[in-house]
Amino acid sequence: MIPSEKITGIVLSGGKSVRMGMDKALIEWNGKSFMKHVIDAMTPLVREMIIVSDDPGHQIEGIPRIPDIMPSAGPLAGICTGLEHSRSEFNLVLSCDIPLIDTETLRLLLDPIDTKTDMVLLSDGKRSMPLIALYRKRCLQPALDLLHSGKRRMMDLTERLNCQTILVPKEDRFRIQNINSPIDLNAINHAN
């Protein structure tokens, strides 16, 4: 496993939360905000952490909050911001809207990788999750190139990188679901 001292955790919490109708990062679930659930799952695996957000309400004591290098440009800009400020070769990048994530599921990303692999991401068997992924620092330049050319889709980035996809076991796939809407939130509240 890649040791924690070689990994920076990057939490992306700059989204607009349009479908949810409220700030997803700050939604309370099981006594903690979504963002705090993500941070707690990541903490044992990283040396340090960065929160990427323009919102001062997303500040958590002891973790630097960095504004997006390009406001309102989506998760690609958040990844660029995080990678630019990271001091690590390896970077665990997570969106703030996955409160069911746990440390064990994230460990799937941290098996040693060959030198050609730029990025390791999780999959539920239907789709890959570039916002639950391990990025090498060298992903910054291709991400910036896309951002400056006006391309903002995460798929554009993964197509340019040498990616390795890890299939999450069926019984754990619920842990990587994004909670994007009141319907999603209601579902996890009733499953709990």
C-alpha positions as CSV (number, residue, x, y, z in Angstrom):
1,M,0.0,0.0,0.0
2,I,1.2,3.5,-0.8
3,P,2.2,5.0,2.6
4,S,0.2,7.9,4.1
5,E,3.3,10.2,4.2
6,K,3.3,10.2,0.4
7,I,-0.3,11.2,0.0
8,T,-2.2,14.5,0.3
9,G,-6.0,14.4,0.6
10,I,-7.9,16.8,-1.5
11,V,-11.6,17.4,-0.7
12,L,-13.6,19.1,-3.4
13,S,-16.5,21.1,-1.9
14,G,-16.9,24.0,-4.3
15,G,-20.0,22.7,-6.2
16,K,-23.2,24.7,-6.5
17,S,-25.4,21.8,-5.1
18,V,-28.2,22.8,-7.6
19,R,-30.0,19.5,-7.5
20,M,-29.9,19.3,-3.7
21,G,-31.1,22.8,-3.2
22,M,-28.8,23.3,-0.3
23,D,-25.0,23.2,0.3
24,K,-24.1,19.4,0.2
25,A,-20.9,19.9,2.0
26,L,-22.7,21.1,5.1
27,I,-25.7,18.7,5.2
28,E,-25.8,16.9,8.5
29,W,-26.0,13.1,8.4
30,N,-25.5,10.8,11.3
31,G,-24.3,13.7,13.5
32,K,-21.7,15.1,11.0
33,S,-21.6,17.1,7.9
34,F,-21.1,15.3,4.6
35,M,-17.7,16.9,4.3
36,K,-16.7,15.7,7.8
37,H,-17.6,12.1,6.9
38,V,-15.3,12.4,3.8
39,I,-12.5,13.9,5.8
40,D,-12.8,11.3,8.6
41,A,-12.6,8.4,6.0
42,M,-9.6,10.0,4.4
43,T,-7.6,11.0,7.5
44,P,-5.9,7.7,8.3
45,L,-4.6,7.4,4.7
46,V,-3.0,10.9,4.1
47,R,-0.2,13.1,5.4
48,E,-2.1,16.3,5.1
49,M,-5.3,17.6,3.6
50,I,-6.6,20.5,1.5
51,I,-10.2,21.7,1.1
52,V,-10.9,23.3,-2.3
53,S,-13.7,25.7,-1.9
54,D,-14.5,29.4,-2.3
55,D,-16.9,29.3,0.6
56,P,-15.5,30.4,4.0
57,G,-18.3,28.2,5.6
58,H,-16.4,25.2,4.4
59,Q,-13.4,26.0,6.6
60,I,-12.5,23.2,9.0
61,E,-9.9,23.9,11.7
62,G,-6.5,22.6,10.9
63,I,-7.1,22.1,7.2
64,P,-6.2,24.7,4.7
65,R,-9.1,25.9,2.5
66,I,-8.0,27.0,-1.0
67,P,-10.3,28.9,-3.4
68,D,-10.7,27.5,-6.9
69,I,-8.1,28.8,-9.4
70,M,-11.0,29.3,-11.8
71,P,-14.3,30.0,-10.0
72,S,-17.5,28.2,-11.3
73,A,-15.5,25.9,-13.6
74,G,-16.5,22.6,-12.0
75,P,-14.6,19.8,-10.5
76,L,-11.8,19.9,-13.0
77,A,-10.8,23.4,-11.7
78,G,-11.0,22.0,-8.2
79,I,-8.6,19.2,-9.1
80,C,-6.2,21.7,-10.7
81,T,-6.3,23.8,-7.5
82,G,-5.7,20.9,-5.2
83,L,-2.9,19.4,-7.3
84,E,-1.3,22.8,-7.6
85,H,-1.2,23.3,-3.8
86,S,-0.2,19.7,-3.0
87,R,3.3,18.8,-2.0
88,S,2.8,15.1,-2.6
89,E,3.3,12.9,-5.6
90,F,0.1,11.0,-4.8
91,N,-3.2,12.8,-4.1
92,L,-6.4,11.2,-2.9
93,V,-9.2,13.3,-4.5
94,L,-12.8,13.1,-3.1
95,S,-15.9,15.1,-3.7
96,C,-17.7,16.2,-0.5
97,D,-21.0,14.4,-1.5
98,I,-20.1,10.8,-0.6
99,P,-20.9,10.6,3.1
100,L,-21.1,6.8,3.0
101,I,-17.4,6.4,2.0
102,D,-15.2,4.6,4.5
103,T,-11.4,4.2,4.9
104,E,-11.4,0.5,3.8
105,T,-13.1,1.3,0.5
106,L,-10.5,4.1,-0.1
107,R,-7.7,1.7,0.6
108,L,-8.6,0.0,-2.7
109,L,-7.0,3.0,-4.4
110,L,-3.7,2.7,-2.6
111,D,-2.1,-0.5,-3.9
112,P,1.3,0.2,-5.4
113,I,0.9,1.3,-9.0
114,D,3.4,1.1,-11.9
115,T,5.2,4.2,-13.0
116,K,3.1,4.6,-16.1
117,T,-0.2,4.9,-14.2
118,D,-1.4,8.5,-13.7
119,M,-4.6,7.9,-11.9
120,V,-6.5,5.1,-10.1
121,L,-10.2,5.4,-9.8
122,L,-13.1,3.4,-8.4
123,S,-15.9,1.9,-10.4
124,D,-19.3,0.5,-9.5
125,G,-19.3,-1.6,-12.6
126,K,-21.4,0.9,-14.6
127,R,-19.4,4.0,-14.3
128,S,-16.0,5.2,-13.1
129,M,-15.6,7.7,-10.3
130,P,-13.0,10.3,-11.1
131,L,-14.0,12.1,-7.9
132,I,-13.1,9.1,-5.8
133,A,-9.6,8.7,-7.2
134,L,-5.8,8.7,-6.6
135,Y,-4.0,11.3,-8.9
136,R,-0.3,11.7,-9.4
137,K,0.9,15.3,-9.2
138,R,1.8,15.1,-12.9
139,C,-1.9,15.1,-13.7
140,L,-1.9,18.8,-13.1
141,Q,-0.6,19.9,-16.5
142,P,-3.0,17.9,-18.6
143,A,-5.9,19.1,-16.3
144,L,-4.8,22.7,-16.7
145,D,-4.4,22.3,-20.5
146,L,-8.1,21.2,-20.6
147,L,-9.3,23.9,-18.3
148,H,-7.6,26.6,-20.3
149,S,-8.9,25.2,-23.6
150,G,-12.5,25.4,-22.2
151,K,-13.0,21.7,-21.8
152,R,-14.3,20.9,-18.3
153,R,-15.7,17.4,-18.5
154,M,-13.9,14.9,-16.2
155,M,-14.1,12.3,-19.1
156,D,-11.9,14.6,-21.2
157,L,-9.3,14.3,-18.5
158,T,-9.5,10.6,-17.9
159,E,-9.2,10.0,-21.7
160,R,-5.9,11.8,-21.6
161,L,-4.4,10.0,-18.7
162,N,-3.2,6.4,-18.1
163,C,-5.9,5.3,-15.8
164,Q,-6.4,2.1,-13.7
165,T,-9.9,1.3,-12.6
166,I,-10.7,-0.7,-9.5
167,L,-14.1,-2.4,-9.3
168,V,-15.6,-2.0,-5.9
169,P,-17.1,-5.3,-4.5
170,K,-20.9,-5.4,-5.0
171,E,-21.6,-5.4,-1.2
172,D,-19.7,-2.1,-0.8
173,R,-20.9,-0.1,-3.9
174,F,-23.4,1.8,-1.8
175,R,-20.4,3.5,-0.2
176,I,-19.4,5.3,-3.4
177,Q,-22.7,6.8,-4.3
178,N,-23.1,10.5,-4.6
179,I,-25.9,12.1,-2.6
180,N,-27.0,14.7,-5.1
181,S,-30.7,15.3,-4.5
182,P,-33.3,15.3,-1.7
183,I,-34.4,11.9,-3.0
184,D,-30.9,10.5,-2.5
185,L,-30.7,12.0,0.9
186,N,-34.1,10.6,1.9
187,A,-32.9,7.1,0.7
188,I,-29.9,7.1,2.9
189,N,-31.9,8.5,5.9
190,H,-34.4,5.6,5.6
191,A,-31.7,3.0,5.0
192,N,-29.9,4.0,8.2
